[in-house]
Amino acid sequence: MLTNIDIVKAGHCFSDLIKQTMGGNEVIITKEGQPIAKLVSLAGKNKRKRQFGSAKGLIKMADDFDETPDDFRDYL
């Protein structure tokens, strides 16, 4: 969910806005109707690091994968 709030109102309820972002929402802070800042949560952004070789055995490739199929030989 996206919330727009004026900068003056945001100053009065900043802790509530932080709680909203921790719940997965984004808050756009505006001044005179124009967006000036975006408040987003950094919690949960630490995903697992990729591990080399983690997909080993999941991908199968045919022995003849690099051979031209018979019905394409005319195009070569």
C-alpha positions in Angstrom: 0.0 0.0 0.0 1.2 3.5 -0.8 0.5 6.4 1.5 0.9 10.1 0.7 1.3 12.5 3.6 2.2 16.2 3.9 5.5 16.9 5.5 3.9 18.8 8.4 1.6 15.9 9.2 4.5 13.4 8.8 6.4 15.2 11.5 3.6 14.7 14.0 3.2 11.0 13.4 6.6 9.9 12.3 6.8 6.8 14.5 3.4 5.6 13.1 4.8 6.1 9.6 7.9 4.0 10.5 5.6 1.2 11.7 3.7 1.3 8.4 6.8 0.9 6.4 7.9 -2.0 8.6 4.6 -3.6 7.6 5.6 -3.5 4.0 4.0 -0.2 3.0 5.7 2.8 1.3 5.1 6.3 2.5 5.5 9.3 0.1 6.1 12.6 1.9 4.9 15.6 0.0 5.3 19.4 0.3 2.6 21.5 -1.4 1.3 18.4 -3.1 4.7 17.5 -4.7 6.5 14.3 -3.6 9.8 15.1 -1.9 10.8 11.9 -0.1 9.9 8.2 0.0 10.0 6.2 3.2 10.6 2.5 2.9 11.6 -0.3 5.3 15.1 -1.8 5.1 14.0 -4.7 7.4 13.8 -8.0 5.5 16.0 -6.7 2.7 18.8 -9.0 3.8 18.2 -11.9 1.5 20.4 -14.9 1.5 23.6 -14.5 -0.5 23.8 -16.5 -3.7 25.9 -19.6 -3.3 27.9 -20.9 -6.3 26.8 -24.3 -7.4 23.5 -24.2 -5.6 21.6 -25.3 -8.8 23.8 -28.3 -9.4 21.8 -31.2 -10.6 18.7 -29.1 -11.3 19.4 -28.5 -15.0 19.6 -31.3 -17.5 20.9 -30.9 -21.0 20.4 -33.4 -23.8 23.6 -35.0 -25.2 22.7 -33.6 -28.6 21.8 -30.1 -27.5 24.2 -28.4 -29.9 23.3 -30.5 -33.0 21.2 -28.9 -35.7 17.7 -30.5 -35.9 17.0 -32.3 -39.2 14.2 -29.9 -40.2 16.6 -26.9 -39.9 19.4 -28.3 -42.1 17.9 -26.6 -45.2 18.5 -23.2 -43.6 22.2 -23.6 -43.1 
